[in-house]
């Protein structure tokens, strides 16, 4: 379990976690955009990649004054490990790709929550630059999560309606 953090140390932790998870999102989108067996899923994932790469660079820049580099701690480490595991088997069957897609969605939702927290922190500190960046980040993560959730649901229908193999 990690050490208690407050003040700037907590903000550093939040940026480290956000940077680490965002790096995992970019890696997952890069891989799934090529290997996803469901065309709408592949398109949804691929359409998010460029924006998420930009968000990663922005998080790195915003976190730098706090000393954040993307250090992987408990939550981020667990999520990244799960993402790596599901990506390794994504090419084996549609249901495995579905799992990888679902984990990516969970990571996007985690980032959405982080963005909302950073907006409130920025407002409390009267940091307009951070507030604006966090607002853009949270919105992008929310919209991306919606697109991933919609394509994941459509993918689930395709898998459920596939003929049984003997």
N, C-alpha and C positions, 0 to 999 in steps of 0.2 A: 504494500500500500504506500502511496506517495506521502510526502510531507505536507503539512498544512501550508497554504499560501494565502497571502493577503496583499492588498495594494498593487504596486507595480509588479511584484512577483507573481500575483494571480493573473495579471494581464499578460505577462510573458508566457505563463503556462497556457493561457487560452490561445495566444498566437501560435505557440509551439504546436499545440494540438491541431489547430485549424490548418497550419501549414503542412503538417504530417498527413492529415486526412485528405487535404486537397491534392497533395502529391499522389496519394493512393487513388484518388478519383481520376486524376489525369492518366495515370498508368492503366487503370481499369478501362477507361473510355478508349484509350489507344488500342488496347487488346481486343475489347469487345466490338469496336467499330469495324474491325477486320474479320472477326471470327463468329459474330452473332449469327445463328442460323435463321432468325426471323427477320425478314427485310425491314419491317417497320421498327423493330427493336434496334437493328443495326443503324438505321437512319436516325432514330431518336438519340442514341448514344453518340454517334458521330457528330450530330449537330451541336452537341454541348461542348465538345472537346476544345475548340479554339477559345471560347469564353472562359472555360475552366482553367486553361493555361494562363490566360490573362489574370484571372482571380488569384492563381497561385503566386504569380510575380508580385501582384499588389499586396497580398498577405505578407510576403517576404519583406517588401519594402516597409510596410506599416509596422511590422513586428520588430524590425531592426533596432529602433530606438530603445526597445525594451530588452534587447538581447536575445530575442526569439530567432531560432534557426530551423525549427521543425523537429526539435528533440521529441523522440517518441516515448511516451509514457504509457501507463496502463490502458486507458480507454482506446487511444489511437492505435497502440500496438495490437490490441485484440481485434479491432476492426480491420486493420491492415492484414493481419494474419488470416482472418476469415476471408477477406477479399482475395488474397493470394491463393488460398486453398481452393476456393470455388472457381477461380479463373483457370487453375490447372486442369480441372475436369470439365470445363465448359464445352470443350469440343467433343466430348464423349457421347453426349445425348442432349436432346432438346431440354429435358428436365434439368440437366446440370447447367446449361446456359441460362435457364430460367433462374436458378439459384444465384448465379453470379450477377445477373441483372438485378435481382432483389437485394443483394448485398450492396451493390452500387447505389440503389435507391435509398437504402438505409443510411449510407454515408452522406448522400446529398441532404437528407433530412437532418442529420446531425449538424451539418454545416449551416443549414437554415436556422437551427436553434442557436448556434454560435453567433451567427450574424445578428440575430435579434438581441442577444445579450450584449454584443459589442455596440450596437446602436444605443442601448440604454447607458452603457458605460461612457460612451462618447458624449452623450447629452449631459450626463452628470458632471463630466469634466469640462464641458463647454468646448470640446474639440470638434470644430466644424469639419475639418478634413477627414477625420476618422468617422464621424457621423455619416457624412456623405458617402464615403467608401463602403462603410458597413451596410448602409441602406441599399446601395447598388448590389452588394454581395448577397445580402439576404434575399432580395427580390430575384436575383439571378438563380440562386439555389432553389427558391420556391417554384419558380417557373420551370426550372430543369427537373425538379422532383415530380412536378405534375406531368410533364411530358414522359418521363420514365415510367411513372405509375400507369399512365394511359396505355403505353406500349406494352408494359408488363401484363396488364389485364388482357389485352388482345392476344398476347403470346400464350397466356394461360388457356384461353379458349381454343386456340389452335392445338395445343398439346392435348387438351381434354377431348377434343373431337378426332384426334388421329386414330386411325384404325389400329386395333390390337394386333400385336405380332404373335404368331403361333409358336 
